[in-house]
Amino acid sequence: MDPKLIAGNCHSDQRGILLYNNDFDASVIKRIYVIENADLEFKRGWQGHQIEQRWFSAVSGKFKIQLVKIDNWEEPSVNLEVFTYFIDSNKLNVLHVPKGYASSIQSLELNSKLLVMADYLLGETKDEYRYNIEYFKI
């Protein structure tokens, strides 16, 4: 399965703005948390999951999210293809990251907040792989 951007939308009228995503199925979500990076230069990554899935949505601000499909969890190739996505809080877009990928997350605006949703509870599996931010050749 490949990563997929699930497009949201917004509606505006005299009452205000409504952000929505009618195509996002949240039935498998077991846990949510919010990431707010310390500054615009910091890149959170690379962190991956062999079993777990993630869904990302910008609550405020903008993010650059890069993904690599891991070929070997103990020693991945350094020249894997990098998929780049940009998401922002103007629409309720959701980026689905299936199992098998590692991610790098960078804020593009100060005070940006990223909602992260996972399909496993904390501690339910031991499925966290971390690689140095410079590991993959971008």
C-alpha positions in Angstrom: 0.0 0.0 0.0 1.3 3.5 -0.9 0.9 6.7 1.1 -2.2 8.6 0.2 -3.3 12.2 0.8 -7.0 12.1 1.7 -8.3 15.5 0.6 -10.5 17.5 2.9 -12.2 20.8 2.2 -13.8 23.8 3.8 -17.0 25.7 3.6 -17.3 29.4 4.5 -20.5 31.4 5.1 -21.7 34.2 7.4 -21.5 31.9 10.4 -17.8 31.1 9.9 -15.6 28.4 8.5 -16.2 24.6 8.6 -13.3 22.3 7.8 -14.3 18.7 6.9 -13.0 15.5 5.5 -15.8 13.2 4.5 -13.5 10.6 2.9 -11.4 9.9 6.0 -12.4 6.7 7.8 -11.2 6.9 11.4 -12.6 3.6 12.6 -9.1 2.0 13.1 -7.7 4.9 15.1 -6.7 3.9 18.7 -4.5 6.8 19.7 -3.9 10.5 18.9 -1.3 13.1 19.8 -0.1 16.4 18.6 3.5 17.4 17.5 4.8 20.9 17.7 8.4 21.3 16.5 10.7 23.6 18.4 11.6 25.7 15.3 11.5 25.8 11.5 15.0 24.2 11.0 14.3 21.1 13.2 13.4 17.9 11.3 11.7 15.2 13.4 12.8 11.9 11.9 13.5 9.5 10.6 11.0 7.3 12.6 9.3 4.3 11.1 6.9 1.5 11.8 6.9 -2.0 10.3 3.4 -2.8 11.7 1.7 0.4 12.7 0.1 3.0 10.4 -0.1 6.7 10.9 -2.4 9.5 9.7 -1.2 13.1 9.8 -3.3 16.3 9.7 -2.2 19.9 10.3 -4.3 21.5 13.1 -2.5 24.8 12.6 0.2 26.0 10.2 2.1 24.1 7.5 4.2 21.0 7.4 6.6 19.2 5.0 6.4 15.4 5.5 8.9 13.1 3.8 8.5 9.4 3.6 10.6 6.4 2.6 9.5 2.8 2.2 12.0 0.8 4.3 13.6 -2.1 2.4 15.5 -3.6 5.4 14.6 -2.5 9.0 18.0 -3.3 10.5 20.0 -1.6 7.7 18.0 0.2 5.1 19.4 1.4 1.8 20.5 5.0 2.1 19.3 5.9 -1.4 15.6 5.0 -1.1 13.0 7.0 -3.0 11.8 9.9 -0.9 8.1 10.9 -1.2 7.4 14.5 -0.2 4.0 15.9 1.0 3.0 19.4 2.1 -0.1 19.7 4.3 -1.5 22.8 5.9 -4.4 23.7 8.2 -6.5 25.5 5.4 -8.3 22.2 4.6 -8.7 19.1 6.7 -6.4 17.0 4.5 -5.2 13.7 6.1 -1.9 12.0 5.0 -2.2 8.3 5.4 1.2 6.6 6.0 0.8 2.8 5.8 3.0 0.3 7.6 6.5 -0.1 6.2 7.4 3.6 6.0 9.7 6.0 7.9 8.8 9.7 8.2 10.6 13.1 8.6 8.5 16.0 9.7 9.4 19.7 9.4 7.2 22.7 10.4 7.1 25.4 7.7 5.5 28.0 9.9 6.1 28.9 13.5 3.6 27.4 16.1 2.4 24.8 13.6 0.7 21.8 15.2 0.4 18.4 13.6 -2.3 15.9 14.7 -1.0 12.3 14.6 -3.3 9.3 14.7 -2.2 5.7 15.2 -3.8 2.3 14.9 -2.1 0.8 18.0 -2.1 1.9 21.6 1.1 3.1 23.2 3.0 0.0 24.3 0.7 -2.4 22.4 3.6 -3.3 20.0 7.3 -2.8 19.9 7.4 -1.2 16.5 9.5 1.9 16.5 12.6 2.3 14.3 14.7 5.4 14.3 17.4 6.6 11.9 19.6 9.7 11.9 18.0 12.6 10.1 21.0 12.5 7.6 20.7 8.8 7.0 18.8 8.9 3.7 20.3 10.7 0.7 17.8 13.4 -0.2 
